[in-house]
Amino acid sequence: MAAESANEAAATLDLSDVDQWVGKRIIYAELWNACNETDIRRWVQAMDYPNPIHWDEEFARASSFGGLVAPQSFAVAMDYGHGAHPACVGKIPGSHLIFGGEEWWFYGNRIRPGDKLTQERRFDGYKVSDTKFAGPTMFARGDTMHTNQHGALVAKERSTAIRYLISEAVKRGMYDKKQRTPKRWTAAELEEIQRIRMEWILSNREGRSPRFAELKIGDKLPRRVIGPHSVVSFALECRAHRQNVWGTWRWNAPEGVHDPAREDAGFDKNMSYDHDAAKIDPRKKDGLYYGPSSGHINSDKAEKIGMGGAYGYGASMGAWFHDTIAYWAGHQGYIWHSQTQFRSPAFEGDVTYIEGEVIDKLDTSAFGMPTVQVQLKMKTQDGETILSGKAEVQVAY
């Protein structure tokens, strides 16, 4: 027992290649093309967000937007690496990565078909903590600034990446597959899930915005449900990210500039891209069949990195968070700032229940108008919290 404890204490992250990049700009990559209506529709379909201003041409044209507009959550799909890459810098041998949370600032400029965003990314820094999941674990922060083709700021994202030793996660077995057998839902249970889902869709399909004066602290948002999650739903989420469609992005580092994000991050060989082979077979870096994201749909790969089975994307959880609040806030609503903590992925077979409430009202906010603060939690069918977060939201005044 003493020898086993000593071995656990000896597990360390090799950060010798990480420290040199703290505070530096990294990740020179961008999407080739502007977004279009199909990109937006594909996104909300994958996120199960049936707000008609994002997919129904006739409804959107008749709305105050005058046509299709992207949800605020879509900013992450206009980026290479959906925010994680500037938080995954430097080689940590024997490591892998999962999302740990996000903080977003929005600047009032909505994304519409025909927009093209460019990004500037920076590795902000990290801290190392001991976790039940994998022992010594890095919580790394990466910043991404999103600017549109007119030079206007659209959003800033600070992503937290959890970088951990695969061997420690496998040994500790927190997400062991024996504990994560996908639930088989009965017909009656599925009918109840669909009832809650439809009730949420009908709660504000017209896009009414609550009035600031009428809202009270403690007011509840309509309950939402997403799932059951499956390998199919995870694959749809992957393909909704524009970077995961073949040939959509390029490296654009200035000549002579080394970009550590393009190099070896220390992932297991089974979970790495092959950029040279991908010039012939684009599957080799498409994020679904190969690469560090392939464990999301491949249970065998997921088991080898300590995840136990197919599991969902942190970026999707962030989108569900923003979309749920935006639907409640209506057409006059706008999320100015949000912060979320991801506690666990959504696993295959699980259902995600989303509940929120108003926890504060500010007559004068840092954003120049009255806002309300909304708190949201996501839980599984077993009551396990997988996400908690808050947002500052503009509503009708």
C-alpha positions as CSV (number, residue, x, y, z in Angstrom):
1,M,0.0,0.0,0.0
2,A,2.9,2.4,0.8
3,A,4.6,1.6,-2.5
4,E,1.3,2.3,-4.3
5,S,0.9,5.6,-2.6
6,A,4.4,6.5,-3.5
7,N,3.8,5.7,-7.1
8,E,0.7,7.9,-7.1
9,A,2.6,10.8,-5.5
10,A,5.4,10.4,-8.1
11,A,3.0,11.1,-11.1
12,T,3.9,14.5,-12.5
13,L,3.1,16.6,-15.6
14,D,6.2,17.4,-17.6
15,L,5.7,21.2,-18.3
16,S,9.1,21.9,-19.6
17,D,7.8,22.7,-23.1
18,V,4.8,24.7,-21.8
19,D,6.2,27.5,-19.8
20,Q,7.9,29.2,-22.7
21,W,4.6,30.0,-24.4
22,V,2.7,31.7,-21.5
23,G,1.4,35.0,-22.6
24,K,2.3,34.6,-26.2
25,R,0.2,34.7,-29.3
26,I,-0.2,31.2,-30.9
27,I,-2.5,29.3,-33.3
28,Y,-2.2,30.8,-36.7
29,A,-5.1,29.1,-38.5
30,E,-8.3,30.4,-40.1
31,L,-11.3,29.2,-42.1
32,W,-11.1,30.0,-45.8
33,N,-14.7,31.1,-46.4
34,A,-17.4,33.2,-45.0
35,C,-20.4,31.4,-43.4
36,N,-23.6,30.8,-45.1
37,E,-27.2,30.0,-44.3
38,T,-26.6,26.2,-44.4
39,D,-23.7,26.5,-41.9
40,I,-26.1,28.2,-39.4
41,R,-28.9,25.8,-40.0
42,R,-26.5,22.8,-39.6
43,W,-25.3,24.3,-36.3
44,V,-28.7,24.7,-34.7
45,Q,-29.8,21.3,-36.0
46,A,-26.9,19.6,-34.3
47,M,-27.4,21.6,-31.1
48,D,-31.1,20.8,-31.2
49,Y,-32.0,24.5,-31.0
50,P,-35.1,25.0,-33.1
51,N,-35.4,28.7,-32.8
52,P,-37.0,29.7,-36.1
53,I,-34.9,32.9,-36.6
54,H,-31.9,30.6,-37.2
55,W,-33.4,28.2,-39.7
56,D,-36.9,29.3,-41.0
57,E,-36.4,31.7,-43.9
58,E,-40.0,33.1,-43.9
59,F,-40.1,33.5,-40.1
60,A,-36.7,35.2,-40.0
61,R,-37.6,37.6,-42.8
62,A,-40.7,38.6,-40.9
63,S,-38.8,39.1,-37.7
64,S,-37.0,42.2,-36.5
65,F,-33.8,40.7,-37.9
66,G,-35.1,40.8,-41.5
67,G,-33.5,37.4,-42.3
68,L,-31.6,34.5,-40.9
69,V,-29.2,35.4,-38.1
70,A,-26.8,33.1,-36.2
71,P,-27.2,32.3,-32.5
72,Q,-24.5,33.8,-30.3
73,S,-23.3,30.3,-29.7
74,F,-22.3,30.0,-33.3
75,A,-19.2,32.1,-32.8
76,V,-17.4,29.0,-31.6
77,A,-18.1,27.3,-35.0
78,M,-16.6,30.2,-36.8
79,D,-13.2,29.3,-35.3
80,Y,-10.5,26.7,-35.8
81,G,-10.3,24.6,-32.7
82,H,-13.5,25.9,-31.0
83,G,-11.5,27.8,-28.4
84,A,-9.6,24.8,-27.0
85,H,-6.4,25.2,-29.1
86,P,-5.0,28.3,-27.4
87,A,-5.4,26.5,-24.1
88,C,-3.5,23.4,-25.5
89,V,0.0,24.7,-26.0
90,G,3.3,22.8,-25.5
91,K,4.0,19.2,-25.4
92,I,3.0,17.2,-22.3
93,P,4.1,13.6,-22.8
94,G,1.4,11.0,-22.3
95,S,-1.4,13.6,-22.0
96,H,-4.9,14.2,-23.3
97,L,-7.4,17.1,-23.1
98,I,-11.0,17.7,-22.2
99,F,-12.9,21.0,-21.9
100,G,-13.2,22.5,-18.4
101,G,-15.3,25.6,-19.0
102,E,-15.6,28.9,-20.9
103,E,-15.9,32.6,-20.3
104,W,-17.4,34.8,-23.1
105,W,-17.7,38.5,-23.7
106,F,-19.9,39.6,-26.6
107,Y,-19.8,43.1,-28.2
108,G,-23.2,43.6,-29.8
109,N,-22.3,42.5,-33.3
110,R,-24.4,39.5,-34.4
111,I,-23.2,37.0,-37.0
112,R,-25.1,36.8,-40.3
113,P,-24.7,34.8,-43.5
114,G,-21.8,36.2,-45.4
115,D,-19.7,37.1,-42.4
116,K,-16.2,35.9,-42.0
117,L,-14.4,36.0,-38.7
118,T,-10.7,36.1,-38.0
119,Q,-9.1,35.2,-34.7
120,E,-6.2,36.2,-32.6
121,R,-5.3,33.7,-30.0
122,R,-3.1,33.8,-26.9
123,F,-2.0,31.2,-24.3
124,D,-2.9,33.0,-21.0
125,G,-1.4,30.6,-18.5
126,Y,-2.3,27.7,-16.2
127,K,-2.5,26.2,-12.8
128,V,-2.0,22.6,-11.7
129,S,-4.2,20.9,-9.2
130,D,-4.6,17.4,-7.9
131,T,-7.9,15.8,-9.1
132,K,-9.8,12.7,-8.3
133,F,-10.0,12.1,-12.1
134,A,-6.3,12.0,-13.0
135,G,-4.1,13.2,-10.1
136,P,-1.9,16.1,-11.2
137,T,-4.0,18.0,-13.7
138,M,-3.4,21.2,-15.6
139,F,-6.2,23.8,-16.0
140,A,-4.9,25.9,-18.9
141,R,-6.4,29.1,-20.1
142,G,-6.5,30.3,-23.7
143,D,-8.0,33.5,-25.2
144,T,-9.5,34.0,-28.6
145,M,-10.6,37.4,-30.0
146,H,-13.2,37.1,-32.9
147,T,-13.3,40.0,-35.4
148,N,-15.5,40.2,-38.4
149,Q,-14.6,41.3,-42.0
150,H,-15.5,45.0,-41.1
151,G,-12.9,45.0,-38.2
152,A,-15.6,45.0,-35.6
153,L,-15.2,42.8,-32.4
154,V,-17.8,40.1,-32.2
155,A,-16.7,38.1,-29.1
156,K,-13.9,37.1,-26.9
157,E,-13.6,33.6,-25.5
158,R,-11.5,32.4,-22.6
159,S,-11.4,28.6,-22.7
160,T,-10.2,26.3,-19.9
161,A,-8.7,23.1,-21.1
162,I,-8.1,20.2,-18.7
163,R,-4.8,18.5,-19.6
164,Y,-4.2,15.2,-17.8
165,L,-2.0,12.1,-17.8
166,I,-3.8,9.3,-19.6
167,S,-2.2,6.6,-17.5
168,E,-3.5,8.2,-14.3
169,A,-7.0,8.7,-15.6
170,V,-7.1,5.0,-16.7
171,K,-5.7,3.8,-13.4
172,R,-8.2,5.8,-11.3
173,G,-11.2,4.8,-13.5
174,M,-13.5,7.7,-12.6
175,Y,-15.3,7.2,-15.8
176,D,-14.8,3.4,-16.1
177,K,-17.0,1.8,-18.7
178,K,-18.5,-0.6,-16.1
179,Q,-20.0,2.5,-14.5
180,R,-21.1,4.1,-17.7
181,T,-23.2,1.5,-19.5
182,P,-25.4,3.6,-21.8
183,K,-29.0,3.7,-20.4
184,R,-31.7,2.1,-22.4
185,W,-34.8,4.2,-22.4
186,T,-38.3,2.8,-22.4
187,A,-40.9,4.0,-24.8
188,A,-42.7,5.8,-22.0
189,E,-39.6,7.5,-20.9
190,L,-38.8,8.7,-24.4
191,E,-42.4,10.0,-24.7
192,E,-41.9,12.1,-21.5
193,I,-38.6,13.4,-22.8
194,Q,-40.3,14.5,-26.0
195,R,-43.1,16.1,-24.0
196,I,-40.7,18.3,-22.0
197,R,-38.8,19.1,-25.2
198,M,-41.9,20.3,-27.1
199,E,-43.1,22.3,-24.1
200,W,-39.8,24.1,-24.1
201,I,-40.0,24.8,-27.9
202,L,-43.4,26.3,-27.5
203,S,-42.4,28.4,-24.5
204,N,-41.1,31.2,-26.6
205,R,-41.1,30.3,-30.3
206,E,-42.4,33.8,-31.1
207,G,-39.3,35.4,-29.5
208,R,-41.0,37.5,-26.9
209,S,-38.6,39.3,-24.6
210,P,-39.4,39.6,-20.9
211,R,-39.5,43.2,-19.6
212,F,-36.8,44.1,-17.1
213,A,-39.3,45.8,-14.7
214,E,-41.5,42.7,-14.6
215,L,-38.8,40.2,-13.9
216,K,-38.2,39.1,-10.3
217,I,-35.2,37.4,-8.6
218,G,-36.2,33.8,-8.4
219,D,-38.1,33.7,-11.7
220,K,-37.5,30.3,-13.4
221,L,-36.6,29.7,-17.0
222,P,-38.6,27.0,-18.8
223,R,-37.1,23.6,-18.3
224,R,-35.3,22.2,-21.3
225,V,-34.1,18.7,-22.2
226,I,-31.6,17.4,-24.7
227,G,-31.0,13.8,-25.6
228,P,-30.8,10.9,-25.2
229,H,-27.2,11.5,-26.4
230,S,-25.8,9.0,-28.9
231,V,-22.9,8.4,-31.2
232,V,-25.1,9.8,-33.9
233,S,-25.8,13.0,-32.1
234,F,-22.1,13.4,-31.2
235,A,-21.1,12.9,-34.8
236,L,-23.7,15.6,-35.9
237,E,-22.2,18.0,-33.4
238,C,-18.7,17.4,-34.7
239,R,-19.7,18.0,-38.3
240,A,-21.5,21.2,-37.4
241,H,-18.2,22.8,-36.6
242,R,-17.0,24.3,-39.9
243,Q,-13.4,23.3,-39.2
244,N,-14.3,19.6,-39.3
245,V,-15.5,19.7,-42.9
246,W,-12.7,18.7,-45.3
247,G,-10.6,21.6,-46.6
248,T,-12.3,24.4,-44.8
249,W,-9.2,25.9,-43.0
250,R,-5.6,26.6,-43.4
251,W,-2.5,27.3,-41.3
252,N,-1.4,30.9,-41.9
253,A,1.6,31.4,-39.6
254,P,3.9,34.2,-40.8
255,E,7.0,32.9,-42.4
256,G,9.6,31.9,-39.8
257,V,7.1,31.9,-36.9
258,H,6.9,28.7,-34.9
259,D,3.3,27.8,-33.8
260,P,3.4,25.3,-31.0
261,A,-0.2,24.4,-31.5
262,R,0.6,22.7,-34.8
263,E,3.2,20.5,-33.2
264,D,3.0,17.4,-31.0
265,A,1.0,18.1,-27.9
266,G,2.0,14.8,-26.3
267,F,-1.2,13.0,-27.1
268,D,-1.3,9.2,-27.5
269,K,-0.4,8.2,-31.1
270,N,-3.8,6.7,-31.5
271,M,-5.3,10.1,-30.8
272,S,-3.1,12.3,-33.0
273,Y,-3.6,13.9,-36.4
274,D,-1.4,13.0,-39.3
275,H,-1.1,16.2,-41.3
276,D,1.0,14.8,-44.1
277,A,-1.2,11.8,-44.7
278,A,-4.3,14.1,-44.6
279,K,-3.1,15.8,-47.8
280,I,-4.2,12.5,-49.5
281,D,-6.8,11.2,-47.1
282,P,-8.6,14.1,-45.3
283,R,-10.0,11.8,-42.7
284,K,-6.6,11.8,-41.1
285,K,-7.3,15.2,-39.5
286,D,-11.0,15.7,-39.7
287,G,-11.6,15.4,-35.9
288,L,-14.1,12.5,-36.2
289,Y,-12.2,9.4,-37.5
290,Y,-8.8,10.5,-36.4
291,G,-7.3,13.0,-33.9
292,P,-7.8,13.8,-30.3
293,S,-11.6,14.2,-30.8
294,S,-12.2,10.8,-32.2
295,G,-12.8,9.3,-28.7
296,H,-16.2,11.2,-28.7
297,I,-17.7,8.6,-31.1
298,N,-15.3,5.7,-30.7
299,S,-15.8,3.9,-27.3
300,D,-12.6,1.9,-27.6
301,K,-10.5,5.0,-28.0
302,A,-12.4,6.8,-25.3
303,E,-11.7,3.9,-22.9
304,K,-8.0,4.2,-23.6
305,I,-7.9,7.9,-22.5
306,G,-9.8,7.3,-19.3
307,M,-13.2,8.4,-20.5
308,G,-14.9,5.0,-20.4
309,G,-17.2,5.4,-23.5
310,A,-18.4,7.8,-26.1
311,Y,-18.9,11.2,-24.7
312,G,-20.1,14.7,-25.8
313,Y,-18.3,17.9,-26.6
314,G,-17.6,20.7,-24.2
315,A,-18.3,23.2,-27.0
316,S,-21.8,21.7,-27.3
317,M,-22.5,22.1,-23.6
318,G,-21.4,25.8,-23.9
319,A,-23.8,26.2,-26.9
320,W,-26.7,24.6,-25.0
321,F,-26.1,27.0,-22.2
322,H,-26.1,30.1,-24.4
323,D,-29.0,28.9,-26.6
324,T,-31.3,28.2,-23.6
325,I,-30.8,31.7,-22.2
326,A,-31.1,33.4,-25.6
327,Y,-34.4,31.6,-26.3
328,W,-35.8,32.8,-23.0
329,A,-34.5,36.4,-23.6
330,G,-36.2,36.6,-27.0
331,H,-35.5,38.8,-30.0
332,Q,-34.7,41.9,-28.0
333,G,-32.5,39.9,-25.6
334,Y,-28.7,39.7,-25.8
335,I,-26.1,37.9,-23.7
336,W,-23.2,40.3,-22.9
337,H,-21.1,38.0,-20.7
338,S,-21.1,34.4,-19.5
339,Q,-19.0,32.1,-17.5
340,T,-19.4,28.3,-17.2
341,Q,-17.8,25.4,-15.5
342,F,-17.9,22.0,-17.1
343,R,-17.9,19.3,-14.4
344,S,-18.5,16.2,-16.5
345,P,-19.2,15.4,-20.2
346,A,-22.5,14.2,-21.5
347,F,-22.1,10.5,-22.0
348,E,-23.8,8.2,-24.6
349,G,-27.2,7.2,-23.4
350,D,-27.6,10.1,-21.0
351,V,-30.2,12.9,-21.1
352,T,-29.3,16.5,-20.2
353,Y,-31.9,18.5,-18.2
354,I,-31.4,22.3,-18.2
355,E,-32.9,24.5,-15.5
356,G,-32.3,28.2,-14.9
357,E,-33.4,31.2,-12.8
358,V,-32.9,34.9,-12.4
359,I,-30.6,35.6,-9.5
360,D,-30.0,39.3,-9.8
361,K,-31.1,42.6,-11.5
362,L,-28.8,45.5,-12.3
363,D,-30.3,48.9,-13.2
364,T,-26.9,50.0,-14.2
365,S,-24.5,47.4,-15.6
366,A,-21.0,47.4,-17.0
367,F,-22.5,47.0,-20.5
368,G,-24.4,50.3,-20.5
369,M,-27.9,49.1,-20.0
370,P,-30.0,47.3,-17.4
371,T,-29.2,43.6,-17.2
372,V,-30.4,40.5,-15.4
373,Q,-28.1,37.8,-14.1
374,V,-29.2,34.3,-14.9
375,Q,-27.9,31.1,-13.4
376,L,-28.2,27.8,-15.3
377,K,-27.4,24.2,-14.3
378,M,-27.3,21.1,-16.5
379,K,-28.0,17.7,-14.9
380,T,-28.2,14.1,-16.0
381,Q,-31.2,11.8,-15.5
382,D,-29.5,10.8,-12.2
383,G,-29.3,14.3,-10.9
384,E,-25.5,14.7,-11.5
385,T,-24.6,18.3,-12.3
386,I,-22.4,18.4,-15.5
387,L,-22.4,22.2,-16.0
388,S,-23.1,25.3,-13.9
389,G,-22.9,28.8,-15.2
390,K,-24.1,32.4,-15.1
391,A,-24.7,35.1,-17.7
392,E,-25.4,38.8,-17.8
393,V,-28.4,39.3,-20.1
394,Q,-30.1,42.2,-21.7
395,V,-33.9,42.0,-22.0
396,A,-36.7,44.4,-23.1
397,Y,-36.8,47.6,-21.0
